[in-house]
Amino acid sequence: MIKVCLCLFLLLSILPSYGQNLSENELKAAFLYRFSQFSKWPPPPPHSLNFCVVGNHELFKAVSALLHAQNLQQTSTALELPDNDRVKQCDVLFLSQQNRQQTKYWLSQIEQSPILVVADTSEGFRQGAMIGLIADANNLSFRVNLTDAKRKGLSFSAHLLKLASEVR
């Protein structure tokens, strides 16, 4: 319960204009933004972050709106990817509702790249996403695959790891 309260506090602190009527996609956008703040890329770190969204146009719009509301357009960009041609430009890649074959398709191009991959299905998390952002019965929780993140040169703050429902 304390984790949920702390997590909501952190999320709502970046979304004062949205108030309390947040959609699931607005919450996911806030999580993505916070994940990027609590992540460290290998040297040289990116000067600006590209947030890429696959398979969820409404989430792409929510990420774009969040970056605009936080005046981050100079340092961050939201990209909606229809295919994996530009996936290596991403710093944060969100795979929405991908099946096993689709997840393999996206992950095949970034095998060793330091891209923070977030999936919104348990299957995507098991297949190689570093963070699984899972919605279930009025709850949004996340799991962290620290082993895969370290293998690709990414690290996460202890604060993020404490809030995760599972760390492996």
Number of C-alpha atoms within 10 A of each C-alpha: 6 8 13 15 10 12 18 14 12 14 18 17 12 15 18 10 11 13 9 9 7 12 13 16 17 21 19 22 25 23 21 21 20 16 18 17 12 14 15 17 19 12 8 6 11 12 8 13 20 20 25 22 25 22 16 15 14 15 22 23 18 20 27 20 15 22 21 15 15 11 11 14 15 10 12 18 18 22 20 19 20 11 11 15 10 13 22 14 15 23 22 22 26 28 26 19 17 18 13 12 9 13 20 14 14 19 22 11 14 16 11 12 15 21 24 26 25 25 27 22 19 17 16 26 23 14 13 20 28 26 29 27 25 16 15 8 5 6 9 15 18 22 22 23 18 17 14 19 22 15 12 19 16 20 18 18 12 10 9 16 18 11 18 18 13 14 15 10
